[in-house]
Amino acid sequence: MPRLTKLKKLPTFKSDREAEEFVDKADLAEYDLSGGEFVRFELKPKDKTVNLRLPGQLLDAVRKRAKRAGLPYQRFIRMALEEAVRK
Protein backbone atom coordinates (compact mmCIF):
# COMPACT_ATOMS: atom_id res chain seq x y z
CA MET A 1 0.00 0.00 0.00
CA PRO A 2 1.48 3.39 -0.99
CA ARG A 3 2.45 5.71 1.80
CA LEU A 4 0.37 8.89 1.85
CA THR A 5 2.49 12.00 2.11
CA LYS A 6 1.23 15.46 2.86
CA LEU A 7 1.66 17.78 -0.09
CA LYS A 8 3.31 21.14 0.41
CA LYS A 9 1.29 24.32 0.06
CA LEU A 10 2.10 26.20 -3.12
CA PRO A 11 3.78 29.52 -2.26
CA THR A 12 2.47 32.84 -3.50
CA PHE A 13 4.59 34.92 -5.85
CA LYS A 14 5.00 38.65 -6.26
CA SER A 15 5.94 38.49 -9.94
CA ASP A 16 5.86 36.26 -12.99
CA ARG A 17 9.64 36.02 -12.86
CA GLU A 18 9.52 34.73 -9.29
CA ALA A 19 6.94 32.10 -10.30
CA GLU A 20 8.99 31.06 -13.34
CA GLU A 21 12.11 30.60 -11.21
CA PHE A 22 10.15 28.47 -8.75
CA VAL A 23 8.71 26.26 -11.49
CA ASP A 24 12.15 25.83 -13.07
CA LYS A 25 13.60 24.46 -9.82
CA ALA A 26 10.75 22.84 -7.88
CA ASP A 27 9.38 19.32 -8.14
CA LEU A 28 5.70 20.18 -8.58
CA ALA A 29 4.69 16.61 -7.63
CA GLU A 30 5.47 17.63 -4.03
CA TYR A 31 2.91 20.47 -4.05
CA ASP A 32 -0.86 20.59 -3.67
CA LEU A 33 -2.12 21.99 -6.97
CA SER A 34 -5.79 21.28 -6.27
CA GLY A 35 -6.62 24.98 -5.90
CA GLY A 36 -5.30 25.84 -9.35
CA GLU A 37 -7.43 27.16 -12.15
CA PHE A 38 -7.12 27.04 -15.89
CA VAL A 39 -5.73 30.15 -17.53
CA ARG A 40 -6.48 31.11 -21.08
CA PHE A 41 -3.54 32.64 -22.87
CA GLU A 42 -4.21 35.60 -25.12
CA LEU A 43 -3.17 34.36 -28.52
CA LYS A 44 -5.77 35.98 -30.76
CA PRO A 45 -5.23 39.58 -31.82
CA LYS A 46 -7.74 42.09 -30.51
CA ASP A 47 -9.48 43.59 -33.54
CA LYS A 48 -12.23 45.71 -31.96
CA THR A 49 -12.04 48.76 -29.73
CA VAL A 50 -14.54 49.79 -27.06
CA ASN A 51 -14.77 53.23 -25.51
CA LEU A 52 -16.30 53.00 -22.05
CA ARG A 53 -17.14 55.81 -19.65
CA LEU A 54 -16.91 54.87 -15.97
CA PRO A 55 -17.23 56.76 -12.70
CA GLY A 56 -13.78 57.72 -11.41
CA GLN A 57 -14.19 55.68 -8.22
CA LEU A 58 -14.99 52.54 -10.19
CA LEU A 59 -12.02 52.97 -12.50
CA ASP A 60 -9.73 53.58 -9.50
CA ALA A 61 -11.04 50.42 -7.83
CA VAL A 62 -10.53 48.40 -11.02
CA ARG A 63 -6.98 49.68 -11.37
CA LYS A 64 -6.19 48.75 -7.75
CA ARG A 65 -7.60 45.23 -8.16
CA ALA A 66 -5.74 44.79 -11.45
CA LYS A 67 -2.50 45.89 -9.80
CA ARG A 68 -3.00 43.41 -6.94
CA ALA A 69 -3.60 40.70 -9.56
CA GLY A 70 -0.45 41.74 -11.42
CA LEU A 71 -2.34 42.62 -14.59
CA PRO A 72 -2.77 45.70 -16.74
CA TYR A 73 -6.18 47.17 -15.93
CA GLN A 74 -7.55 46.79 -19.47
CA ARG A 75 -6.70 43.08 -19.50
CA PHE A 76 -8.30 42.80 -16.05
CA ILE A 77 -11.51 44.37 -17.41
CA ARG A 78 -11.46 42.07 -20.47
CA MET A 79 -11.02 39.00 -18.26
CA ALA A 80 -13.92 40.11 -16.04
CA LEU A 81 -16.13 40.51 -19.11
CA GLU A 82 -15.10 37.11 -20.47
CA GLU A 83 -15.89 35.49 -17.10
CA ALA A 84 -19.29 37.21 -16.98
CA VAL A 85 -20.38 35.98 -20.41
CA ARG A 86 -19.01 32.47 -19.81
CA LYS A 87 -21.39 31.93 -16.85
N, C-alpha and C positions, 0 to 999 in steps of 0.2 A: 504494500500500500504506500503511495507516495506521501512524503512528508509535506504537510501544509506549512508554508512559510508566509509570514506577514509581509505584504508588499509595502514598499516605502511610499510616502506621500510625495507627489510630484511638486517640486518647488515652484514658486512664482518668479517671474522674470521681469526686469525693468525695461528690457529692450529686446528686439529681435536678435541682435548680435549675441546677447547673453544666452538666449534660448538656443541659438544655433551652436554655440560652443558647448553647451550642456549636452545636446543631442549627439554631437560629434564624439564625445568622450564617454557618455553614460551607457550602461546596459539597460535599455528600457524595459526588459523583461523583469527587472527588479522593482518596477514602479507600478502603482495602481493608476491605470489609465481609464478607469471606468467613468470618470466624470468628464471625459473629453467630448468634444462635439465636432462634427464635420464642418470644414471650412471650404467655401467655394472660392477658388482663385479667380481673379478678374483677368480673363484671357481675351474676351471679346472687346473690340473697340467701342467706345461710347459714341453714338452717332446723333444723339438728340440732346438739345439743351433745354433746361427748364429755368425760368426766372420765377423765384418764389419770394413773396414779401412775408416777413415774420416779425412779430413783436421783438424788440431788442432783448428783453429778458429771456425769451425762449431761445433765441439764437445764442445768447451767452451761455445758457444752460447746456445747449447742444454742444457747443465748443468745449466746455469743461468736461462733459462726459466723453467726448471723442478723445480729448487729451488723455484722460484717465485710461481709456481703452488703447491708447497708442496709435490712433488713427487720425488721418486728416478729417476735418469735420464734414466735408462733402461726401466722402466715402462712408462715414458713419451714418449720414442721412440716407444715402442710397441703400445701405444695408438694412436700415430700419424699415424703409419702404418695401424692400424685397421680402423681409420677414412678415410684414403686415399682409402682403398679397398672397403669400404662400399658405397662410393659415386658412 
